[in-house]
């Protein structure tokens, strides 16, 4: 293991590490963005071919399908996680097949070393390239560098996709909790609103109360529509216009491929945004599991 010994070397490591670690994180983010873009293009092409072969499109659109191809479509985060997981497992298995005979480790120990190294945990109990000499040493070092680079990139991308899935689970839990609280609030409001309902014999009591109070209106029921009161045609037309506008907006969003909102504030919480790798995943992948 090579470590700095002198004071000048340790000071140099501190300043070099600031730039080196920042550049490494930038490299991983750029790799993540490129690999997600590549997977999105491939998965979109496969989906377009599947829709074209199913015969569900009109004959005129079949020839110029790329112009009308899936506006706003994004690949599912679960499919991307599956592809990245298979890639990471494949690289780890191939690297373990190299480390096991060269370093003299068991195959399971080599797999353990690959995960600890690729995830940058780095316990140090297993370290490669520590012997004085190897057979075909230059080829081994190049292969070691290649497996390290690709393994860390794949594991880094996989961890970011798993973080999106964890965020979905947390959003689902918050949505369920908010819906549960909303149901309790609605039950409480319904219980409080029963005092405004018209009960048998209440009209007589209200008329007697009105006569006793010399025509004064009760401040509690002022401005409220009772359950037995008829709604006017003007109010009915206005409510229908509002509901029709909301319906047109929802149909337009569904046609354009925008994500659907299930519960009012479930998509506008502290887990909705993100910077860096999380922002890349939010922009490139479809996080709503309801549409999948």
PyMOL commands that set and color helices and strands:
alter all, ss='L'
color gray80, all
select helices_A, chain A and resi 7-54+59-63+77-103+107-118+137-196+202-212+233-256+277-284+289-291
alter helices_A, ss='H'
color red, helices_A
select strands_A, chain A and resi 75-76+285-286
alter strands_A, ss='S'
color yellow, strands_A
deselect
rebuild
show_as cartoon
